[in-house]
């Protein structure tokens, strides 16, 4: 299962790496793709949105919506 989220606050490749690392550690996440230009985060797996939101917050950014 693939879910797409919008992330605010990312401005560089370091931001992308931070979000990727934090979200990758969430149980149930099988894959992560972050697109800096669009601010999109695509998560493969069945992790709950609350866990994804917490991981993005831990990286220093926020899910939009």
TIMAR-652867 format. One record per atom (N, C-alpha, C): y, x, z; chain; residue in three letters; atom name; residue number from 1. Coordinates in nm, 4 decimals. Each point is the difference from the previous one (the first is absolute). Layout:
{r {Y X Z} A ALA CA NUM}
...
//
This chain:
{r {-0.1169 0.0828 0.0000} A UNK N 1}
{r {0.1169 -0.0828 0.0000} A UNK CA 1}
{r {0.1246 0.0882 0.0000} A UNK C 1}
{r {0.0971 -0.0360 -0.0801} A UNK N 2}
{r {0.1228 0.0758 -0.0127} A UNK CA 2}
{r {0.1189 -0.0877 0.0400} A UNK C 2}
{r {0.0874 0.0532 0.0855} A UNK N 3}
{r {0.1181 -0.0732 0.0440} A UNK CA 3}
{r {0.1223 0.0873 -0.0228} A UNK C 3}
{r {0.1072 -0.0607 -0.0520} A UNK N 4}
{r {0.1239 0.0729 -0.0266} A UNK CA 4}
{r {0.1073 -0.0425 0.0992} A UNK C 4}
{r {0.0689 0.0992 0.0541} A UNK N 5}
{r {0.1083 -0.0224 0.0949} A UNK CA 5}
{r {0.1250 0.0701 -0.0516} A UNK C 5}
{r {0.1169 -0.0452 0.0452} A UNK N 6}
{r {0.1260 0.0687 -0.0273} A UNK CA 6}
{r {0.0395 0.0743 0.1271} A UNK C 6}
{r {0.0430 0.1260 -0.0167} A UNK N 7}
{r {0.0383 0.0832 0.1131} A UNK CA 7}
{r {0.1464 0.0400 -0.0172} A UNK C 7}
{r {0.0782 -0.0136 0.1049} A UNK N 8}
{r {0.1401 0.0408 -0.0072} A UNK CA 8}
{r {0.0203 0.1323 0.0724} A UNK C 8}
{r {0.0982 0.0751 -0.0473} A UNK N 9}
{r {0.0398 0.1233 0.0662} A UNK CA 9}
{r {-0.0538 0.1282 -0.0590} A UNK C 9}
{r {-0.0917 -0.0073 -0.0956} A UNK N 10}
{r {-0.0559 0.1219 -0.0589} A UNK CA 10}
{r {0.0984 0.0578 -0.1022} A UNK C 10}
{r {0.0266 0.1315 0.0109} A UNK N 11}
{r {0.0955 0.0636 -0.0904} A UNK CA 11}
{r {-0.0524 0.1253 -0.0699} A UNK C 11}
{r {-0.1155 0.0508 0.0432} A UNK N 12}
{r {-0.0490 0.1259 -0.0572} A UNK CA 12}
{r {-0.1522 0.0089 0.0094} A UNK C 12}
{r {-0.0545 0.1075 -0.0528} A UNK N 13}
{r {-0.1455 0.0191 0.0026} A UNK CA 13}
{r {-0.0529 0.0185 0.1418} A UNK C 13}
{r {0.0810 0.0542 0.0885} A UNK N 14}
{r {-0.0429 0.0114 0.1403} A UNK CA 14}
{r {-0.0245 -0.1395 0.0574} A UNK C 14}
{r {0.0861 -0.0938 -0.0332} A UNK N 15}
{r {-0.0167 -0.1393 0.0439} A UNK CA 15}
{r {-0.1331 -0.0552 -0.0503} A UNK C 15}
{r {-0.0289 0.0251 -0.1261} A UNK N 16}
{r {-0.1248 -0.0472 -0.0615} A UNK CA 16}
{r {-0.1196 0.0579 0.0743} A UNK C 16}
{r {0.0030 0.1289 0.0294} A UNK N 17}
{r {-0.1109 0.0648 0.0718} A UNK CA 17}
{r {-0.0162 -0.0583 0.1402} A UNK C 17}
{r {0.1110 -0.0240 0.0682} A UNK N 18}
{r {-0.0064 -0.0546 0.1354} A UNK CA 18}
{r {-0.0644 -0.1375 0.0012} A UNK C 18}
{r {0.0434 -0.0867 -0.0901} A UNK N 19}
{r {-0.0562 -0.1352 -0.0071} A UNK CA 19}
{r {-0.1475 0.0073 -0.0386} A UNK C 19}
{r {-0.0318 0.0827 -0.0991} A UNK N 20}
{r {-0.1388 0.0136 -0.0456} A UNK CA 20}
{r {-0.0905 0.0454 0.1138} A UNK C 20}
{r {0.0424 0.1016 0.0744} A UNK N 21}
{r {-0.0815 0.0534 0.1096} A UNK CA 21}
{r {-0.0222 -0.1040 0.1090} A UNK C 21}
{r {0.1061 -0.0669 0.0424} A UNK N 22}
{r {-0.0131 -0.0982 0.1087} A UNK CA 22}
{r {-0.0869 -0.1184 -0.0407} A UNK C 22}
{r {0.0230 -0.0532 -0.1193} A UNK N 23}
{r {-0.0758 -0.1172 -0.0439} A UNK CA 23}
{r {-0.1465 0.0371 -0.0251} A UNK C 23}
{r {-0.0253 0.1209 -0.0477} A UNK N 24}
{r {-0.1368 0.0445 -0.0265} A UNK CA 24}
{r {-0.0855 0.0022 0.1263} A UNK C 24}
{r {0.0632 0.0159 0.1159} A UNK N 25}
{r {-0.0726 0.0079 0.1268} A UNK CA 25}
{r {-0.0375 -0.1369 0.0570} A UNK C 25}
{r {0.0508 -0.1076 -0.0589} A UNK N 26}
{r {-0.0285 -0.1347 0.0508} A UNK CA 26}
{r {-0.1453 -0.0375 -0.0323} A UNK C 26}
{r {-0.0750 -0.0448 0.0992} A UNK N 27}
{r {-0.1376 -0.0442 -0.0267} A UNK CA 27}
{r {-0.0023 -0.1126 -0.1037} A UNK C 27}
{r {-0.0900 0.0120 -0.0957} A UNK N 28}
{r {-0.0111 -0.1008 -0.1053} A UNK CA 28}
{r {0.0734 0.0360 -0.1281} A UNK C 28}
{r {0.0794 0.1085 0.0042} A UNK N 29}
{r {0.0725 0.0433 -0.1202} A UNK CA 29}
{r {-0.0885 0.0957 -0.0780} A UNK C 29}
{r {-0.0245 -0.0344 -0.1267} A UNK N 30}
{r {-0.0842 0.0831 -0.0860} A UNK CA 30}
{r {0.0829 0.0860 -0.0945} A UNK C 30}
{r {0.1252 -0.0375 -0.0240} A UNK N 31}
{r {0.0847 0.0761 -0.0898} A UNK CA 31}
{r {0.1447 -0.0427 0.0151} A UNK C 31}
{r {0.0910 0.0948 -0.0288} A UNK N 32}
{r {0.1434 -0.0253 0.0127} A UNK CA 32}
{r {0.0708 0.0597 -0.1204} A UNK C 32}
{r {0.0918 -0.0775 -0.0578} A UNK N 33}
{r {0.0849 0.0505 -0.1076} A UNK CA 33}
{r {0.1429 -0.0418 0.0322} A UNK C 33}
{r {0.0912 0.0980 0.0032} A UNK N 34}
{r {0.1403 -0.0272 0.0291} A UNK CA 34}
{r {0.0822 0.0401 -0.1216} A UNK C 34}
{r {0.0864 -0.0911 -0.0465} A UNK N 35}
{r {0.0886 0.0274 -0.1124} A UNK CA 35}
{r {0.1433 0.0049 0.0526} A UNK C 35}
{r {0.0578 0.1191 -0.0002} A UNK N 36}
{r {0.1341 0.0206 0.0541} A UNK CA 36}
{r {0.1051 -0.0785 -0.0773} A UNK C 36}
{r {-0.0069 0.0031 -0.1322} A UNK N 37}
{r {0.1021 -0.0636 -0.0831} A UNK CA 37}
{r {0.0121 -0.1494 0.0258} A UNK C 37}
{r {-0.1128 -0.0666 0.0176} A UNK N 38}
{r {0.0022 -0.1455 0.0200} A UNK CA 38}
{r {-0.0059 -0.0395 0.1476} A UNK C 38}
{r {-0.0340 0.0965 0.0868} A UNK N 39}
{r {-0.0154 -0.0312 0.1417} A UNK CA 39}
{r {-0.1268 -0.0781 0.0296} A UNK C 39}
{r {-0.0976 0.0082 -0.0921} A UNK N 40}
{r {-0.1246 -0.0750 0.0173} A UNK CA 40}
{r {-0.1061 0.0824 0.0704} A UNK C 40}
{r {-0.0763 -0.0704 0.0809} A UNK N 41}
{r {-0.1160 0.0553 0.0689} A UNK CA 41}
{r {-0.1188 -0.0870 -0.0377} A UNK C 41}
{r {-0.1011 0.0606 -0.0613} A UNK N 42}
{r {-0.1215 -0.0730 -0.0366} A UNK CA 42}
{r {-0.1121 0.0511 0.0894} A UNK C 42}
{r {-0.0634 -0.0930 0.0714} A UNK N 43}
{r {-0.1059 0.0347 0.0939} A UNK CA 43}
{r {-0.1304 -0.0625 -0.0474} A UNK C 43}
{r {-0.1025 0.0835 -0.0137} A UNK N 44}
{r {-0.1347 -0.0466 -0.0326} A UNK CA 44}
{r {-0.0768 -0.0125 0.1298} A UNK C 44}
{r {-0.0686 -0.1113 0.0180} A UNK N 45}
{r {-0.0802 -0.0206 0.1199} A UNK CA 45}
{r {0.0319 -0.1326 0.0646} A UNK C 45}
{r {-0.0448 -0.0145 0.1247} A UNK N 46}
{r {0.0152 -0.1283 0.0679} A UNK CA 46}
{r {0.0717 0.0119 0.1335} A UNK C 46}
{r {0.0901 0.0962 0.0120} A UNK N 47}
{r {0.0759 0.0165 0.1241} A UNK CA 47}
{r {0.1004 -0.1143 0.0155} A UNK C 47}
{r {0.0189 -0.0503 0.1222} A UNK N 48}
{r {0.0956 -0.1083 0.0223} A UNK CA 48}
{r {0.1443 0.0469 -0.0195} A UNK C 48}
{r {0.0854 -0.0911 -0.0440} A UNK N 49}
{r {0.1397 0.0337 -0.0276} A UNK CA 49}
{r {0.0702 0.0552 0.1240} A UNK C 49}
{r {-0.0344 -0.0496 0.1180} A UNK N 50}
{r {0.0631 0.0508 0.1219} A UNK CA 50}
{r {-0.0284 0.1490 0.0200} A UNK C 50}
{r {-0.1200 0.0431 -0.0337} A UNK N 51}
{r {-0.0363 0.1412 0.0124} A UNK CA 51}
{r {0.0737 0.0838 -0.1039} A UNK C 51}
{r {0.0151 -0.0529 -0.1204} A UNK N 52}
{r {0.0749 0.0700 -0.1046} A UNK CA 52}
{r {0.1462 0.0118 0.0414} A UNK C 52}
{r {0.0562 -0.1097 0.0487} A UNK N 53}
{r {0.1403 -0.0001 0.0448} A UNK CA 53}
{r {0.0217 0.1033 0.1111} A UNK C 53}
{r {-0.0917 0.0066 0.0951} A UNK N 54}
{r {0.0107 0.0956 0.1105} A UNK CA 54}
{r {-0.0055 0.1438 -0.0511} A UNK C 54}
{r {-0.0860 0.0265 -0.0965} A UNK N 55}
{r {-0.0116 0.1347 -0.0558} A UNK CA 55}
{r {0.1274 0.0396 -0.0759} A UNK C 55}
{r {0.0550 -0.0922 -0.0760} A UNK N 56}
{r {0.1246 0.0274 -0.0732} A UNK CA 56}
{r {0.1141 0.0220 0.0994} A UNK C 56}
{r {0.0039 -0.0801 0.1066} A UNK N 57}
{r {0.1006 0.0184 0.1048} A UNK CA 57}
{r {-0.0153 0.1378 0.0644} A UNK C 57}
{r {-0.1235 0.0402 0.0272} A UNK N 58}
{r {-0.0267 0.1308 0.0614} A UNK CA 58}
{r {0.0497 0.1140 -0.0891} A UNK C 58}
{r {-0.0060 -0.0208 -0.1318} A UNK N 59}
{r {0.0485 0.1014 -0.0936} A UNK CA 59}
{r {0.1532 0.0025 -0.0057} A UNK C 59}
{r {0.0640 -0.1020 0.0541} A UNK N 60}
{r {0.1456 -0.0029 0.0042} A UNK CA 60}
{r {0.0636 -0.0916 -0.1040} A UNK C 60}
{r {-0.0791 -0.0897 -0.0559} A UNK N 61}
{r {0.0497 -0.0893 -0.1049} A UNK CA 61}
{r {-0.0364 -0.1432 0.0366} A UNK C 61}
{r {0.0302 -0.0947 -0.0894} A UNK N 62}
{r {-0.0260 -0.1403 0.0326} A UNK CA 62}
{r {-0.0534 -0.0751 -0.1211} A UNK C 62}
{r {-0.0948 -0.0908 0.0271} A UNK N 63}
{r {-0.0433 -0.0919 -0.1057} A UNK CA 63}
{r {0.1107 -0.1038 -0.0188} A UNK C 63}
{r {0.0231 -0.0354 -0.1241} A UNK N 64}
{r {0.0997 -0.1025 -0.0320} A UNK CA 64}
{r {-0.0710 -0.1342 -0.0042} A UNK C 64}
{r {0.0552 -0.0969 0.0701} A UNK N 65}
{r {-0.0579 -0.1345 -0.0021} A UNK CA 65}
{r {-0.0944 -0.0292 0.1113} A UNK C 65}
//
